[in-house]
Amino acid sequence: MPIDLARARSQTPGCGHVLHLDNAGAGLMPEPVIEAVRRHLTLEAEIGGYAAETREAGRIAAVYDSIARLLNAEPGEIALIENATRAWDMAFYALSFEPGDRILTAMAEYASNYIAFLQVARRTGAVVEPVPNDETGALSLAALEAMIDDRVKLIAITHVPTNGGLINPAAGIGRIARAARIPFLLDACQSVGQMPIDVAAIGCDMLSATGRKFLRGPRGTGFLYVRRGMIGRLEPPFLDLHAASWVARDRYQIRADARRFETWESYVAGRLGLGAAVDYALEWGLEAIRARAFGLAEGLREGLAAIPGVTVADLGREKCAIVTFAVEGRPADAVARALAAQAINVSTSTVRSTRLEMAARGIDALVRASPHYYTSEEEIERFTAAVGEIAQGRRVAR
C-alpha cells in the first residue's frame, strides 16, 4: 500500500518546525516512539527504575521479537546495544586474528570501522585490504571473489555508505562469504529502516544497526544480529553478570544466545522507544517505505542536477534515500549553515568519514540530504529552490 503522507506527517511533530532532510543523521521521531519513551520515564519517576523494568518486562522482551521480524531472524539472535558502533565493535572484537590474516572491506567503508581494522592489524599483524569498486562505484563482486584465499578471516562491509546514494551488493557478498566459509559482518546502520533487510537472504553472520536514523528511534539505541550458528564461536571482548553467570569461584558461563553481547545496565526507556520505532516501520511496510523514500531521493537528484553550479555526487546502480552534492564556490559546511538558517536540516560528509573512497575521487566534503517517507514533494521543491538561491549567491551562511 502507498504511504499515507498526511497521516505520516501528522504523527511526526517535527514536521511542523523544520524541513528535515537529515534522516541519515537522525530521523524525526514519530508520536508512538516519543510516547513509549515518555511513558517509561514517567513510570520510572513514579515507582523507581527497577520496579518499572520489572513491570514492563513483557514489553521489553517484545522488542527482541520486533527486531527479529524486521530482519527475518530469531529473537535469540538479537542483542540490544547502546549504539550501532558499539554493536559492531562487540562483534568485530570478538573475532581472533593472527599475523598474515586478511580482513577484506569496501573502499567506502566508514571511518569508525576502518579505525578498528587498523587497530587490530597493529595489534595482531593482520592486514586490511579494500576490495576495488566496479564501474558503478559499488564493491566489485568479481574483485572480491578473486581476492578470496585461506588467509581471509573476515569480510566486513558497510551496506550503505555515509556519503552517497550507493548500496553495496550485500547479498552477492553473502553468497561469496558462505561459499568460502568466511565470517561476514555487515554494517547496516544506514540501510535498516529505509529498505527491507533480510539476513537470511543476505547471508551475513553478523549485522549492526542504530535506532536513530531511518528507523526513527531514540538516540542511544542500537542492536546486533548474530547468526545462531555463529554465536558460540564468538566470545565478547568483555563480559558482565548479564552476559555471563559466575557459576563457581573460578569459573563463569557465557550466555548461549546473542544477549551475551549485552551489558546489564541499559537505557530501558530507549529500548522501548526502539521497539516502538521498529513496530511503526513494520506497520507502514518496508517495501512501501523504500519505494517512497527512494523515489523522493531520485526526484531530489534530478532537481539538484538541473541547478547551474550544483553537482550531484552519488554512485551506484541502484541509489537509496541519501543524496550528496556540492555547490560550486561554496564550502559544504557553509551550504549547510545557510540552509539551517531557513530551518532546513541537512548534514555534511567529509573525507574523514570515508577517506579511501572520497580521496580517490578528490572530494573533501559534500552536503548530504536524506529524505524519508514523511517528506513531502513540496518540501523537495522548497529545498531545491533554497539550494538554487545559495548557488546563485543570493543566500550565504553567516
VENFENRA-V669043 format. One record per pair of residues at least 12 apart in sequence whose ideal C-beta (glycine too) atoms are under 7 Angstrom apart, sorted by sequence separation. I is the first residue (numbers start at 0). J is the second residue. D is the distance in Angstrom with one decimal. If there is no record, write none. Layout:
BEGIN
i	j	d
I	J	D
I	J	D
END
This chain:
BEGIN
i	j	d
39	51	6.4
42	54	7.0
104	116	6.5
130	142	5.3
209	221	4.6
242	254	6.0
312	324	6.0
335	347	5.4
350	362	6.8
14	27	6.9
130	143	4.8
156	169	6.9
208	221	6.2
300	313	6.6
311	324	4.9
312	325	6.3
350	363	5.3
13	27	3.7
63	77	4.8
102	116	5.5
207	221	6.9
208	222	5.8
310	324	6.2
349	363	6.6
368	382	6.8
238	253	6.7
309	324	5.7
310	325	5.0
332	347	5.6
349	364	4.5
11	27	5.2
39	55	6.4
130	146	6.3
156	172	5.8
169	185	5.9
185	201	6.7
207	223	5.4
331	347	4.4
348	364	6.9
62	79	6.6
191	208	4.0
242	259	4.8
309	326	5.5
347	364	5.5
348	365	5.0
11	29	5.3
12	30	6.8
128	146	6.8
138	156	6.5
154	172	6.3
185	203	4.1
205	223	6.9
206	224	4.2
242	260	7.0
308	326	6.1
347	365	6.6
10	29	4.8
183	202	6.7
187	206	5.2
188	207	6.7
205	224	6.6
234	253	6.7
242	261	6.2
308	327	4.0
347	366	5.9
348	367	4.9
10	30	4.8
183	203	4.8
184	204	6.9
187	207	6.7
188	208	5.7
192	212	6.2
193	213	4.0
205	225	5.2
241	261	5.9
242	262	6.8
347	367	6.2
108	129	6.9
183	204	5.1
184	205	4.5
185	206	4.7
186	207	5.7
187	208	4.7
188	209	5.1
192	213	3.1
241	262	5.9
297	318	6.9
303	324	5.1
345	366	5.7
346	367	5.0
154	176	5.1
182	204	4.9
191	213	6.8
192	214	3.6
204	226	4.8
241	263	3.7
296	318	6.7
300	322	5.6
345	367	6.2
96	119	5.9
102	125	5.9
104	127	6.5
106	129	5.0
189	212	6.3
191	214	6.0
192	215	6.8
239	262	5.1
240	263	5.9
296	319	6.8
299	322	5.1
345	368	4.9
91	115	5.8
105	129	6.4
188	212	6.6
205	229	6.7
235	259	5.7
239	263	5.4
296	320	4.4
87	112	6.5
98	123	6.7
99	124	6.5
100	125	4.3
101	126	5.5
102	127	5.0
103	128	5.6
104	129	5.5
105	130	6.2
106	131	7.0
177	202	5.1
204	229	4.6
235	260	5.2
295	320	6.9
323	348	6.1
97	123	6.2
98	124	3.1
102	128	7.0
106	132	5.3
176	202	6.6
198	224	5.8
230	256	6.7
293	319	6.2
296	322	5.3
84	111	5.2
88	115	6.6
96	123	4.3
97	124	6.8
101	128	5.8
103	130	5.7
154	181	5.6
158	185	5.6
230	257	5.9
293	320	5.8
137	165	5.9
140	168	5.9
147	175	6.7
153	181	6.8
158	186	6.3
161	189	6.4
173	201	4.8
174	202	6.3
292	320	3.8
96	125	4.0
136	165	5.8
138	167	4.9
143	172	6.5
153	182	5.3
154	183	4.9
155	184	4.3
156	185	6.0
157	186	4.3
158	187	4.9
173	202	2.7
137	167	5.5
138	168	6.4
151	181	5.4
156	186	7.0
159	189	3.9
170	200	5.9
173	203	5.7
137	168	6.0
140	171	4.6
144	175	5.4
153	184	6.5
158	189	7.0
159	190	4.4
170	201	5.1
335	366	6.0
143	175	5.7
147	179	5.0
158	190	4.4
169	201	4.8
170	202	6.7
225	257	4.7
332	364	7.0
334	366	5.0
105	138	4.8
331	364	3.9
138	172	6.9
169	203	6.9
223	257	6.7
330	364	6.9
331	365	5.7
140	175	6.7
331	366	4.9
223	260	5.5
343	382	6.2
103	143	6.7
325	365	5.7
324	365	6.5
325	366	6.9
323	365	4.1
324	366	5.5
343	385	6.1
103	146	6.0
112	155	6.5
323	366	6.7
323	367	5.1
341	385	5.8
112	157	6.7
220	266	6.9
321	367	6.4
322	368	4.8
182	229	7.0
219	266	5.3
322	369	6.9
338	385	6.1
103	151	5.8
109	157	5.0
321	369	4.8
101	150	4.8
108	157	5.3
220	269	4.6
320	369	5.7
100	150	6.0
101	151	4.6
102	152	6.8
107	157	6.4
219	269	5.1
220	270	6.5
312	362	6.7
320	370	5.8
99	150	5.9
101	152	6.5
102	153	4.9
103	154	4.9
104	155	5.2
105	156	5.0
109	160	6.9
320	371	6.6
100	152	4.4
104	156	6.4
105	157	6.0
109	161	5.8
217	269	4.6
220	272	6.8
337	389	5.2
102	155	6.4
107	160	3.8
220	273	4.2
312	365	5.4
217	272	4.2
334	389	5.7
96	152	6.0
216	272	5.6
217	273	6.6
216	273	4.5
337	394	5.2
107	165	6.4
337	395	6.0
94	153	6.1
337	396	4.2
216	276	3.4
326	386	6.8
329	389	6.2
336	396	3.5
215	276	5.2
105	167	6.0
214	276	4.8
210	273	4.2
214	277	6.5
326	389	5.9
333	396	4.1
91	155	6.9
326	390	5.1
210	276	5.9
214	280	6.0
299	368	6.4
299	370	6.4
112	186	6.1
296	370	5.8
295	370	4.3
109	186	6.4
302	379	6.7
309	386	6.3
292	370	6.2
292	371	5.4
295	374	5.5
292	372	5.3
299	379	5.4
303	383	6.3
306	386	6.2
291	372	4.3
298	379	5.8
302	383	3.9
306	387	4.8
309	390	5.5
308	390	4.3
303	386	6.3
307	390	6.7
288	372	5.0
295	379	6.0
299	383	7.0
306	390	5.4
94	182	6.8
192	280	5.8
283	372	6.8
195	285	4.1
194	285	6.3
195	286	6.1
91	184	6.3
90	184	5.7
195	289	6.6
193	288	6.4
194	289	4.3
193	289	6.4
87	186	5.8
193	292	5.3
83	188	4.4
90	205	4.2
90	207	6.6
87	207	3.9
86	207	4.0
83	207	5.1
83	208	5.6
194	319	6.7
70	196	5.7
71	197	4.4
72	198	5.3
83	209	3.7
193	319	6.2
71	198	6.0
82	209	6.1
193	320	5.1
70	198	4.9
71	199	5.2
164	296	6.7
189	321	6.8
90	223	6.0
89	223	6.0
86	221	4.8
90	225	6.6
70	206	7.0
85	221	6.9
86	222	6.1
82	219	6.5
86	223	3.9
81	219	5.7
83	221	4.3
82	221	4.5
94	233	7.0
81	221	6.4
93	233	3.9
80	221	4.8
93	234	5.8
80	222	6.0
93	235	5.4
79	222	5.5
80	223	5.4
90	233	6.9
93	236	6.0
78	222	6.5
92	236	4.0
77	222	6.0
78	223	4.4
89	235	5.8
77	224	6.0
89	236	6.8
76	224	5.6
165	313	6.9
76	225	5.8
163	312	6.1
164	313	3.5
165	314	4.6
166	315	5.6
76	226	6.4
163	313	4.4
164	314	6.9
165	315	3.8
76	227	5.6
163	314	5.4
164	315	5.7
166	317	5.6
72	224	5.5
75	227	6.9
166	319	5.3
70	224	5.6
73	227	6.4
164	318	3.2
164	319	5.4
66	222	5.5
164	321	5.4
163	321	6.2
164	322	6.2
213	371	6.4
159	319	5.6
163	323	4.6
162	323	5.7
159	321	6.8
23	189	5.9
89	260	4.3
136	314	2.9
137	315	5.3
78	257	4.3
135	314	6.4
136	315	5.7
137	316	6.7
77	257	5.6
78	258	5.5
80	260	6.8
135	315	5.5
36	217	5.7
75	256	4.0
76	257	5.2
80	261	6.7
135	316	4.6
75	257	6.3
78	260	4.1
79	261	6.1
32	215	6.4
78	261	5.0
32	216	5.9
26	211	6.9
32	217	6.8
81	266	6.6
25	211	4.6
26	212	5.9
29	215	5.9
79	265	6.8
162	348	3.7
25	212	6.4
26	213	5.8
28	215	5.6
161	348	5.6
26	214	7.0
27	215	6.5
23	212	6.1
26	215	3.8
28	217	6.8
22	212	6.3
162	352	6.2
22	213	5.4
79	270	5.5
161	352	5.2
162	353	5.0
161	353	6.1
25	218	6.4
160	353	5.8
162	357	6.3
160	356	7.0
162	365	6.1
162	367	6.9
59	267	6.7
62	270	5.6
69	277	5.2
62	271	6.9
65	274	5.1
59	270	6.2
62	273	6.3
66	277	5.7
59	271	6.7
62	274	3.5
65	277	4.3
69	281	6.3
58	271	5.9
61	274	6.2
65	278	5.4
68	281	6.3
52	267	5.3
55	271	6.8
129	355	5.7
39	267	6.1
40	268	4.9
39	268	4.0
36	268	4.7
39	271	5.1
36	269	6.6
36	271	6.7
35	271	4.7
36	272	4.0
35	272	4.8
32	272	5.0
35	275	3.9
110	351	6.1
110	352	5.1
32	275	4.7
109	352	6.6
110	353	6.8
31	275	4.8
32	276	4.9
109	353	6.5
110	354	6.7
108	353	7.0
107	353	5.2
32	279	6.6
31	279	5.3
106	355	4.9
107	356	4.1
29	279	5.7
106	356	4.7
106	359	6.8
2	283	6.4
0	284	6.8
2	287	5.5
1	287	6.4
0	287	6.1
2	291	4.7
23	321	5.0
24	346	4.7
20	343	6.8
21	344	4.3
18	342	6.3
20	344	6.1
21	345	5.7
17	342	5.0
18	343	4.5
19	344	4.8
20	345	5.3
21	346	5.1
16	342	7.0
18	344	6.9
17	344	5.4
23	367	6.1
26	371	6.1
23	369	3.7
22	369	4.5
20	368	4.2
21	369	6.1
22	370	6.9
20	369	5.9
22	371	4.4
20	370	5.6
20	374	7.0
14	373	6.5
18	378	5.0
11	373	5.1
20	382	6.2
18	381	6.3
18	382	6.3
7	372	6.1
8	373	5.4
7	373	4.1
8	375	7.0
2	372	4.8
4	375	6.3
END
